[in-house]
Amino acid sequence: METKWNLSKEENKQVIEKLKKEVYNDNIIAELLVQRGIEDFESAKDFFRPSLDKLHNPFLMKDMDKAVERLDFAITNNERILIYGDYDVDGTTSVALMYSFLKKRYPNVDVYVPDRYNEGYGVSIAGIDYASETNCDLIIALDCGIKANDKIDYAITKNIDFIVCDHHNPGKELPNAVAVLDPKREDCNYPYKELSGCGVGFKLLQGYSEKKSIEKNELLQHLDLVAVSIGADIVPITGENRILTYYGLKQLNQHPRAGFKAIMEQYDIPEFNVTDVVFKIAPRINAAGRMKHGKYAVRLMIQPDLEQARIQAEKINEYNKNRKLKDQEITIEALKQKEDNNEQDNFSTVVYHPDWHKGVIGIVASRLIEKYHRPTVVFTSSGIDTMAGSVRSVVGFNVYDALESCSELIEQFGGHKYAAGLTIKKENYTEFRNKFEAEVKSTISEDSLIPQINIAATITLNDINNKFYKILKQFEPFGPENMRPVFMSKLLVDNGKGRLVGENKDHIRLNIKHPDSHITIIGIGFSMADKYNYVTGNQEFSAVYEIDENTWKGNTSLQLMLKDIKQTT
């Protein structure tokens, strides 16, 4: 499938020129800043030098005063507190954060993570029964609970109070909890709406710390958990999330908790960034809940002893290896089902098999999008008469809204614009499939059906040097709404030394230059062997790429991480 290249719209030249004089004497850097809404020295200073002093007052969040008061009452009166979180990375980091902070000063705390297969997503009756059986008076629900109205009503009959810390979209009515912390509440005026679930839990602890005059560093030492949740949950790394991620990565790299250190030791990487969190730490944390139970991830993250953490991390690594095998196996079967149904021209992908592993169907949905670039639902059996589905979307299409339009066929669902989960009755599968396809077909834009690369700027190879790269590094941490810049260069050639590399020769390694220049820079294109014939024989081509460093035998040099190549027309 041909990828569309989108060059960023031309920014206001007067603003760029003004920023260039105030910040850096470089047109490209100034343009990148303006693209991010940074148009003056003060906003550039906040961007390049994130400050914890810029974190918002937690009491600006609706119900924060009630939540802090109820938590304080529980601790003062020696009530038993159950910390309840979902089984994914955001949920388990939230539980680890709340437990690590509270347990240090208050012993009467317990944790609960629902079983993905027996209980499913979010607050469960089994979890509330556990709280009742262990004499808990208060449940703090993290990364879940915003739609658990009936479950929380059930808890009230057991004389158990709830504080909900969530970041998902609320339903029409809020649950009957003592406090509902969710910046996406319509009546919540909190200035930043895109916190992770762990981020909302952090704000509760920030509010409690302020009320009890607790030293800031006692809370800030847990920012590594918040950074991992932000990276794994693919929330925007802007505003408050940028500050939390910036300092969370510092904590992760300089003073990681034993559990993270045990995972990081498996890689020869001097410093972890958001990409490393997403592709190296998060899959292992997730694998516990996918293949075994989310409680093992929590145990790893709250484990203080490094040797014990290494043993636990190795077990979780085995879960992750098994997850990869299941993922590959089911992806092959799902692709075949799509082809056998002759649905390649559909506007959506909906597939089902009763025996597919529930823990990996979300990953399989993402794999299908890589192939077909369509909003995708992957179902498996979840009980005698129900099916569980994982939903993933493509850029520009709100899959949550599409599910809303099919809600009469859905037992329950929740999630975000680009990812969701749902449960339906098996008898409704065909009707849901048809309605979902019709809804996608009638609402999706043509652009959303085509893979796209957004290009920040057109530059030449002469623009790429160590000084330029050093400034680009200061744009980190990268992530949604602050993506690593992708550049385009035209009229390029390979110097004749380009070749196919990798065990299966499916990657390309090029020595790229302009025809009239002596400057040559290495370009690496993973899974781009099909583009190799575009560059042979001194053919001119255009390329889009990110700029990165490569260290080999003690020598460090800049290289281009190729995203796509097109022949010069």
C-alpha positions in Angstrom: 0.0 0.0 0.0 1.5 3.4 -1.1 2.2 5.7 1.8 1.1 9.3 1.6 3.6 11.9 2.5 2.2 15.0 4.3 4.4 18.0 4.4 3.6 20.3 7.4 1.7 23.4 6.4 3.8 26.5 6.1 4.0 28.4 9.4 3.8 32.1 9.9 7.1 33.4 8.7 7.0 36.5 10.9 6.5 34.3 14.0 9.3 32.0 12.9 11.6 34.9 12.4 10.8 36.4 15.8 11.3 33.1 17.6 14.5 32.5 15.7 15.9 35.8 17.1 14.7 35.0 20.6 15.7 31.4 21.0 17.9 29.8 18.3 19.3 31.3 15.2 18.0 28.4 13.1 15.0 28.5 10.8 14.3 24.7 11.1 14.4 24.7 14.9 12.1 27.8 15.0 9.7 26.1 12.5 9.6 22.9 14.6 8.7 25.0 17.7 6.0 26.9 16.0 4.5 23.7 14.8 4.2 22.8 18.5 2.4 26.0 19.4 5.5 27.6 20.8 5.7 31.2 19.6 7.7 33.2 22.2 10.7 32.9 24.5 8.7 32.0 27.7 6.8 29.1 26.1 10.1 27.9 24.5 11.7 28.0 28.0 8.9 26.0 29.5 9.2 23.5 26.6 13.0 23.0 26.8 13.2 23.3 30.6 10.2 21.4 32.1 9.6 22.5 35.7 7.8 20.6 38.4 6.7 24.0 39.7 4.4 24.2 36.6 2.3 21.2 37.7 -1.3 22.2 38.2 -2.8 22.5 41.7 -4.5 19.1 42.2 -7.4 20.8 44.0 -8.5 22.2 40.6 -9.7 18.8 39.8 -13.4 18.2 40.6 -13.9 16.1 43.8 -10.3 16.3 44.8 -11.1 17.9 48.1 -13.6 15.1 48.8 -11.1 12.4 47.7 -8.3 13.8 49.9 -10.7 14.2 52.9 -11.9 10.6 52.5 -8.4 9.2 52.2 -7.3 11.2 55.2 -10.3 9.9 57.2 -9.5 6.3 56.3 -5.8 6.6 57.5 -6.7 8.6 60.6 -9.3 6.0 61.6 -7.2 3.0 60.7 -9.6 1.8 58.0 -8.5 -0.9 55.7 -7.9 0.4 52.2 -8.0 -1.7 49.0 -6.0 -0.3 46.0 -7.8 -1.6 42.9 -6.3 -1.3 39.4 -6.7 -2.7 36.0 -4.3 -5.4 34.7 -2.6 -3.4 31.9 0.5 -1.2 32.3 -1.5 2.0 33.3 -3.5 0.1 35.8 -0.6 -1.9 37.4 1.7 1.1 37.6 -1.2 3.0 39.3 -1.5 0.3 41.9 2.2 0.2 42.4 2.3 4.0 42.8 -0.5 4.2 45.3 0.7 1.2 47.3 4.3 2.2 47.4 3.5 5.7 48.6 0.8 4.8 51.2 2.4 1.6 52.6 5.5 3.5 53.6 3.4 5.5 56.2 0.3 3.3 56.7 0.3 -0.5 57.1 -3.4 -1.2 56.6 -3.3 -1.3 52.8 -4.0 -4.2 50.4 -4.0 -4.5 46.5 -6.3 -6.1 44.0 -5.9 -6.6 40.3 -8.8 -8.4 38.5 -8.1 -11.6 36.5 -8.4 -10.7 32.8 -10.2 -14.0 32.0 -12.4 -14.6 35.0 -13.3 -11.0 35.8 -12.6 -8.9 32.7 -11.8 -5.2 32.6 -12.4 -2.8 35.4 -14.2 -3.1 38.7 -15.6 -6.6 39.4 -18.1 -8.1 41.8 -15.3 -10.6 42.8 -13.1 -7.7 43.7 -15.7 -6.0 45.8 -16.5 -9.4 47.5 -12.8 -9.7 48.3 -12.8 -6.2 49.8 -15.8 -7.2 52.0 -14.2 -10.5 53.1 -11.0 -8.7 54.1 -12.9 -6.0 56.0 -11.9 -3.1 53.6 -13.8 0.2 54.2 -12.4 2.1 51.2 -11.5 1.1 47.6 -9.4 3.4 45.5 -10.1 2.4 41.9 -7.3 3.4 39.5 -7.5 3.5 35.7 -11.0 2.1 35.9 -14.4 2.8 37.6 -15.8 5.7 35.7 -18.5 3.4 34.2 -18.8 1.0 37.1 -22.1 2.4 38.4 -23.7 -0.9 39.2 -20.6 -2.4 40.8 -20.1 0.7 43.0 -23.8 0.5 44.0 -23.2 -3.1 45.0 -20.2 -2.0 47.1 -22.4 0.5 49.0 -24.6 -2.4 50.1 -21.4 -3.9 51.6 -20.7 -0.6 53.4 -17.6 0.0 51.2 -16.8 3.5 49.9 -15.1 4.2 46.5 -12.7 6.8 45.3 -12.5 6.6 41.5 -9.3 7.8 39.8 -9.9 7.4 36.0 -9.1 9.0 32.7 -11.5 7.3 30.4 -14.6 9.0 29.0 -17.5 9.0 31.5 -20.9 7.6 30.7 -24.2 9.6 30.9 -24.3 9.2 34.7 -21.3 9.2 37.1 -21.0 6.3 39.6 -22.2 6.9 43.1 -18.7 7.1 44.6 -17.5 9.4 47.4 -15.3 11.1 44.9 -14.9 10.7 41.1 -11.5 12.1 39.9 -11.5 12.2 36.1 -10.4 15.3 34.1 -12.7 14.2 31.3 -15.8 14.8 33.4 -17.9 17.5 31.7 -18.1 19.5 35.0 -14.4 19.2 35.7 -12.4 22.4 35.0 -9.0 20.9 35.5 -6.6 22.6 33.0 -5.1 19.4 31.6 -7.4 16.7 30.3 -5.0 14.0 29.0 -3.5 12.5 32.2 -3.0 8.7 32.3 -4.8 6.7 34.9 -1.6 6.6 36.9 -1.3 10.4 36.4 -4.8 10.9 38.1 -3.6 8.7 41.0 -0.5 10.8 41.2 -2.7 14.0 41.5 -4.6 12.4 44.4 -1.3 11.7 46.2 -0.1 15.2 45.4 -3.3 16.6 46.9 -2.9 14.4 50.0 0.8 15.3 50.4 -0.1 19.0 50.3 -2.8 18.6 52.9 -0.5 16.6 55.2 2.7 18.7 54.5 4.6 15.6 53.2 8.0 16.2 51.7 7.7 16.5 47.9 10.5 14.0 47.2 8.6 11.3 49.0 6.1 11.4 46.1 8.5 12.4 43.3 10.6 9.3 43.7 7.7 7.4 42.2 7.6 9.4 39.0 9.3 6.5 37.1 5.9 4.7 37.4 4.0 7.7 36.1 6.4 8.0 33.1 6.0 4.3 32.2 2.2 4.6 32.4 2.2 7.7 30.1 4.5 6.0 27.5 2.6 2.7 27.6 -0.9 4.3 27.4 0.0 6.4 24.4 -1.4 9.6 25.8 -0.2 13.0 24.6 3.2 14.1 25.9 2.3 17.7 26.2 1.7 20.0 29.1 1.6 18.3 32.5 2.3 14.9 30.9 5.5 16.3 29.4 6.7 17.5 32.8 5.8 14.2 34.5 7.5 12.1 31.8 10.6 14.3 31.7 11.2 13.9 35.4 9.9 10.3 35.4 12.5 9.3 32.9 15.2 11.0 35.0 14.1 8.9 37.9 14.0 5.8 35.7 17.5 6.2 34.4 19.2 7.6 37.6 17.4 5.8 40.4 15.1 3.1 39.0 13.1 0.9 41.4 14.4 -2.6 41.6 11.7 -4.1 39.3 12.4 -1.7 36.5 16.2 -2.0 37.0 15.9 -5.8 36.6 14.1 -5.3 33.3 16.5 -2.6 32.1 19.5 -4.8 32.9 18.4 -7.1 30.0 19.4 -4.4 27.5 22.7 -2.8 26.7 21.2 0.7 26.6 22.9 3.7 28.4 19.7 5.6 28.8 16.0 4.7 28.3 13.7 7.0 26.5 9.9 6.8 25.8 10.4 4.5 22.9 12.3 2.1 25.1 9.5 2.3 27.7 6.9 1.5 25.0 8.8 -1.4 23.3 10.9 -2.9 26.1 9.4 -2.2 29.6 5.7 -2.0 28.8 5.4 -5.3 26.9 6.9 -7.2 29.8 4.6 -5.5 32.4 1.6 -6.2 30.1 2.7 -9.8 29.5 2.0 -10.6 33.2 -1.7 -9.7 32.8 -2.0 -11.1 29.3 -0.5 -14.6 30.0 -0.7 -15.1 33.8 -2.1 -12.4 36.1 -1.5 -8.7 36.5 -0.7 -9.1 40.2 2.8 -10.4 39.2 3.5 -7.1 37.4 2.5 -5.2 40.6 4.7 -7.5 42.7 7.7 -6.8 40.5 7.2 -3.0 40.7 6.8 -2.9 44.5 9.6 -5.4 45.1 12.4 -3.5 47.1 15.1 -6.3 46.8 17.0 -6.3 43.5 17.9 -10.0 43.6 14.3 -10.9 44.1 13.3 -8.5 41.4 15.7 -10.1 39.0 14.0 -13.5 39.6 10.6 -12.1 39.2 11.6 -10.2 36.0 12.9 -13.4 34.5 9.5 -15.0 35.0 7.8 -12.1 33.4 10.2 -12.3 30.6 9.1 -15.9 30.0 5.5 -14.7 29.9 6.5 -12.1 27.3 8.2 -14.8 25.1 5.0 -16.9 25.3 3.0 -13.8 24.4 5.1 -13.2 21.3 4.5 -16.8 20.1 0.8 -16.6 20.7 0.7 -13.2 19.0 2.4 -14.5 15.9 0.3 -17.6 15.7 -3.0 -15.8 16.0 -2.0 -13.0 13.6 -1.4 -15.6 10.9 -4.8 -17.2 11.5 -6.6 -13.8 11.6 -5.0 -12.7 8.3 -6.0 -15.9 6.7 -9.6 -15.5 8.0 -9.7 -12.0 6.5 -8.5 -13.3 3.1 -10.8 -16.4 3.2 -13.8 -14.1 3.8 -12.7 -12.0 0.8 -13.0 -8.8 2.8 -9.9 -7.0 1.8 -12.0 -4.1 0.3 -14.0 -3.6 3.5 -13.7 -0.4 5.4 -13.2 -2.3 8.6 -11.8 -5.6 9.8 -13.8 -7.7 12.3 -12.6 -11.3 12.9 -13.4 -14.0 15.5 -12.2 -17.3 16.7 -13.4 -18.9 20.0 -10.0 -20.2 20.9 -7.8 -17.1 20.4 -6.0 -16.1 23.5 -7.8 -13.1 25.1 -4.5 -11.7 26.3 -3.1 -11.0 22.9 -6.1 -10.0 20.7 -5.3 -6.3 21.1 -1.8 -6.8 19.7 -3.3 -8.9 16.9 -5.7 -6.0 16.1 -2.7 -3.7 15.8 -0.9 -6.2 13.5 -4.0 -6.3 11.2 -4.0 -2.5 11.0 -0.3 -2.7 9.8 -1.5 -4.9 7.0 -4.9 -3.4 6.0 -4.9 0.0 7.6 -8.6 -0.3 8.7 -10.3 0.1 12.1 -10.2 -3.4 13.5 -12.0 -5.5 16.1 -10.6 -9.0 17.1 -13.0 -11.2 19.1 -12.6 -14.3 21.1 -14.9 -16.3 23.4 -15.5 -15.0 26.9 -17.9 -17.3 28.5 -20.6 -19.6 27.2 -22.7 -16.9 25.3 -20.4 -13.9 25.2 -17.4 -12.7 23.2 -14.7 -10.2 24.2 -13.2 -7.9 21.6 -10.2 -5.6 21.4 -10.5 -2.6 19.1 -7.8 -0.5 17.5 -8.2 2.4 15.1 -6.3 4.3 12.5 -5.2 8.0 12.7 -8.2 10.3 12.3 -10.9 7.9 13.1 -12.6 7.9 16.5 -13.4 4.2 17.1 -15.0 5.0 20.5 -17.7 7.0 18.7 -18.2 4.1 16.2 -18.8 1.8 19.1 -21.3 4.2 20.6 -23.3 4.0 17.4 -23.5 0.2 17.8 -24.2 0.3 21.6 -27.5 -1.5 21.4 -25.6 -4.6 20.3 -22.9 -4.3 23.0 -23.1 -5.5 26.5 -20.3 -3.2 27.7 -17.4 -1.2 26.3 -14.8 1.4 27.3 -11.7 3.0 26.0 -10.3 5.9 24.0 -10.4 7.4 20.6 -8.0 4.9 19.1 -8.3 1.8 21.4 -11.2 0.2 23.2 -12.5 -3.1 24.6 -16.0 -4.5 24.4 -18.2 -7.5 25.2 -21.1 -8.7 23.0 -23.4 -11.7 23.0 -22.4 -14.3 20.5 -25.8 -14.1 18.8 -25.1 -10.5 18.0 -21.8 -11.0 16.3 -22.9 -10.9 12.7 -25.2 -8.0 13.2 -22.5 -6.1 15.1 -20.0 -6.9 12.3 -22.4 -5.5 9.7 -23.3 -2.4 11.7 -19.7 -1.6 12.6 -18.7 -1.9 8.9 -21.6 0.4 7.8 -20.7 3.0 10.5 -17.0 3.0 9.5 -17.9 3.2 5.8 -20.2 6.2 6.3 -18.0 8.2 8.6 -14.3 7.5 7.9 -12.4 10.0 5.7 -10.4 8.9 2.7 -7.2 10.0 4.3 -7.7 7.7 7.3 -7.7 4.7 4.9 -4.2 5.4 3.7 -1.0 5.0 5.7 0.5 8.5 6.1 3.8 10.0 7.2 3.7 13.6 8.6 6.8 15.5 7.6 8.0 18.3 9.8 10.3 20.0 7.3 12.3 19.6 4.1 16.0 19.8 4.7 19.3 18.9 3.0 22.0 16.6 4.3 24.1 19.7 4.9 21.7 20.8 7.6 22.4 17.6 9.6 25.3 18.0 12.1 26.0 17.3 15.8 24.8 20.8 16.9 21.5 20.4 15.1 21.0 16.9 16.6 21.9 18.2 20.1 19.1 20.7 19.9 16.7 18.1 18.5 17.4 16.0 21.6 16.1 18.8 23.7 12.7 18.2 22.2 12.4 15.0 24.1 10.5 13.3 25.6 8.8 12.4 22.3 5.3 11.0 22.0 1.8 11.8 20.8 1.5 15.5 19.9 5.2 15.9 20.3 6.4 13.3 17.9 10.1 12.8 16.9 10.5 15.1 13.8 10.4 13.4 10.5 12.3 15.2 7.7 12.3 14.9 4.0 15.3 15.3 1.6 15.1 15.3 -2.2 17.6 14.6 -5.0 19.5 11.9 -3.1 21.6 9.1 -4.4 23.4 6.1 -2.9 27.1 6.1 -3.4 27.1 2.6 -4.7 27.8 0.9 -1.4 24.2 0.4 -0.4 23.1 -3.2 0.2 20.5 -5.5 1.7 21.2 -6.5 5.3 19.7 -8.7 8.0 19.4 -12.4 8.3 16.7 -12.5 5.7 18.0 -9.5 3.7 14.8 -7.6 4.4 16.4 -4.4 5.5 18.5 -1.8 3.6 21.6 0.1 4.5 22.5 3.0 2.2 25.3 5.5 2.0 23.3 8.6 1.1 24.5 11.8 -0.5 23.5 14.6 -2.7 25.0 14.2 -6.3 27.0 17.4 -6.0 28.2 16.9 -2.4 30.9 14.9 -0.7 28.9 14.6 2.5 27.7 11.0 3.0 25.5 9.7 5.8 24.3 6.2 6.6 20.6 5.5 6.2 18.9 2.4 7.7 15.5 1.2 6.5 14.0 -1.7 8.4 11.7 -4.0 6.3 12.3 -1.8 3.3 14.0 -4.3 1.0 11.2 -3.7 -1.5 12.5 -0.1 -2.0 16.1 -1.2 -2.8 15.6 -1.1 -6.5 14.7 2.6 -6.2 18.3 3.5 -5.3 20.5 1.2 -7.4 22.3 2.4 -10.5 22.8 5.9 -9.2 19.1 6.7 -9.4 17.9 9.8 -7.7 15.3 9.4 -4.9 13.6 11.3 -2.1 13.5 10.0 1.5 11.7 10.6 4.7 13.6 9.8 7.9 14.3 10.5 11.6 17.8 11.4 12.7 19.4 9.2 15.3 22.8 8.3 16.7 24.7 5.1 16.1 27.5 3.9 18.3 29.8 1.2 17.0 33.1 0.1 18.5 33.3 3.3 20.6 32.6 5.6 17.7 29.3 7.6 17.6 27.9 9.1 14.4 24.6 10.4 13.1 22.5 8.2 10.9 19.1 8.4 9.1 16.3 6.1 10.3 14.5 5.7 7.0 10.7 5.7 7.0 10.0 5.6 3.3 11.7 6.1 -0.1 10.2 7.3 -3.4 11.7 7.6 -6.8 12.3 11.0 -8.2 9.7 11.7 -10.9 
